[in-house]
Amino acid sequence: MVDNLGIRKIKKENKSKKINKGEKMEKCFSLEEIRLAVDIAIGDDGFRSKEVCDILKVFWKEREEEAELKMQNQQAQDYKEKIASGFL
């Protein structure tokens, strides 16, 4: 499951399995946890961590838009197939 933060982790069936690009992932860390980790790692006052969180939000929005477009395209294809086969 994924929430509006867009942070995900790999669903592991086999722990030795390598991560492949595009695999489904789930939320692993909150933006607040990421923000704190960035601040600690670079000793920042919060400016860079805000930038990191903003970038992650943009990535998530793009993924949502891609998923929505893919779903709409699939629905359109299914509809065309039903018309072609005489079900509609």
Secondary structure as GFF3:
##gff-version 3
##sequence-region A 1 88
A	DSSP	beta_strand	9	10	.	.	.	ID=ss1
A	DSSP	beta_strand	25	26	.	.	.	ID=ss2
A	DSSP	alpha_helix	31	42	.	.	.	ID=ss3
A	DSSP	alpha_helix	47	85	.	.	.	ID=ss4
###
